Structure formats: structure tokens, C-alpha cells
Amino acid sequence: MPSMFFRRSILLLFISAILFISCTATDEENNFILRGTLFSEGGEPYSAIDIHIRNYLAPNGFVEPEGTTYTTNLSFTVEETSQVSLVVFKYAKQEILSTIVNEELPSGQHSVEFPSQLMSNGVFGYTLRVGEASSTGYFVVNRSDSSLIGVQPFTYTNDEGVFSIPIRELGIGELFSGAESQIFIEDSLIIVGIKDGELLGKARLEVDTESDNDVELVLK
């Protein structure tokens, strides 16, 4: 049976993403929603804008890396020629976000780059299948604000400036463990607003994971 070997590609402090092999179980009974209305400093609602997030990643906190480029790679070894598939999905969601690999690969070591335009900040999962063997892992994306421009957002605001996010998709309260480090996602969150290639501003909030949240935020 083909075997697989995974390794981290980038350290969190310098950024981009870090790969994890396990996490605490997601509370699938948590159906609470974070609803927010975004306003300009002049009091006007921000309609139809891209919403990105920045998680508080303990023990490092809100770490915004420098630079405008971003890459995340997954390396694995195939012992013999096998059919290989690699899919990526948003944390706590069932549908596939993208199929990265779906082809026969020869024996040897391979490295696959995740599409940057799909990787907004937050937690993602992946499933790698090599022949009959499979493995599921997670990675935390933490990009600079400038590198989020043009990237598929976490969500959008509607015409009234309102957005809605299932709280479980934020990964709050989860502990992610890798070979050399752990990250715990705390309940502080930064909302980043972008429209037409322009960074509009940011707002910070504390998320209550035990109830629905309805907040009004001013981007600054």
C-alpha cells in the first residue's frame, strides 16, 4: 500500500500557513451565527464588499505577516505509481472548495501548491488519497491585508451592509496540533473589508461562541 509523508512548509511567524495533522473535534451542534453590519466612519453602511477575517492565533496573537505574496505547499511521497487526489475544503463545511490534484502520479516525492486566489485567512482542511490510503489534515492561513486583495473572500456584505458567518467555520476554541507546534484559536477576531481592490479598513470584535452574535462595526 502506498505510504504518505507530510511536512510543514512555512512557519507561522513568517507566515503564510502552517499544516496540522490533527485538531480537536468540531462541535457540529454549534449552529450559532455571527451577524454583523459594517459602517464607514461617516456612518454609511458598506454594501457589497468582500469580507476577510484574521484569527487570534495563540500563543502569537494577531500576527500580520509582511509582503504581498503567499504560497502554501503540501509535500508527500508516493511509493509506487498510484492514482492521487487532493481536495481542499473550508473548515467545518462539507463541500469541496477545490480539487487540486486528480491524476496518476509516479513514485517519488511530490509537492503541490494550493491556489493562492482561493486561500483567504482562516482554517482549511484537505484530504489526500494515494491509491487506497488517505489522510485528512488542516492548515491555518494568515496573510497580510494587502495580499488579500483579489482573493476569494470569506463572505460578503449584502446591500444593507450585513454579513453572516456560521461561528463554527471560524474554528474558534479549536486546538490544532502539528509535529512541532500547536495553535489555539481564541475568540477575538478582526474583520477586514475590501472593495474594488481597495482596503477599506478593519474592525475588531469578541465572538460569543455560545449564542448568536449581532454586532455593528465601524471599519477604520
FENVENFEN-V966144 format. One record per backbone hydrogen bond with DSSP energy under -0.5 kcal/mol. CO is the residue of the C=O (numbers start at 1). NH is the residue of the N-H. Records with the same first field share a line. If there is no record, write none. Layout:
CO = NH  NH
//
This chain:
11 = 14  15
12 = 15
15 = 17
16 = 142
18 = 140
20 = 138
22 = 177
26 = 28
27 = 30
29 = 31
32 = 167
33 = 35  213
34 = 165
35 = 215
36 = 163
37 = 217
38 = 46
39 = 219
40 = 43
44 = 40
45 = 47
49 = 157
50 = 52  194
51 = 154  155
52 = 192
54 = 190
55 = 57
56 = 58  186
57 = 60  61
58 = 184
61 = 57  63
62 = 64
63 = 65
72 = 114
74 = 112
76 = 110
77 = 79
78 = 108
82 = 105
83 = 131
84 = 103
85 = 129
86 = 100  101
87 = 127
88 = 97  98
89 = 125
90 = 93
98 = 88  100
101 = 86
103 = 84
105 = 82
108 = 78
110 = 76
112 = 74
115 = 118  119
116 = 119
117 = 152
118 = 120
122 = 141
123 = 91
124 = 139
125 = 89
126 = 137
127 = 87
128 = 135
129 = 85
130 = 133
133 = 130
135 = 128
137 = 126
138 = 20
139 = 124  141
140 = 18
141 = 122
142 = 16
144 = 148
145 = 148
146 = 149
148 = 151
155 = 51
158 = 48  161
161 = 38
162 = 158
163 = 36
165 = 34
166 = 169
167 = 170  172
168 = 171
171 = 174
174 = 176  185
175 = 24
176 = 183
177 = 21  22
181 = 178
183 = 176
184 = 58  186
185 = 173
187 = 207
188 = 56
189 = 205
190 = 54
191 = 203
192 = 52
193 = 200  201
194 = 50
195 = 198
198 = 195  200
201 = 193
202 = 220
203 = 191
205 = 189
207 = 209
208 = 211
213 = 35
215 = 37
217 = 39  219
//
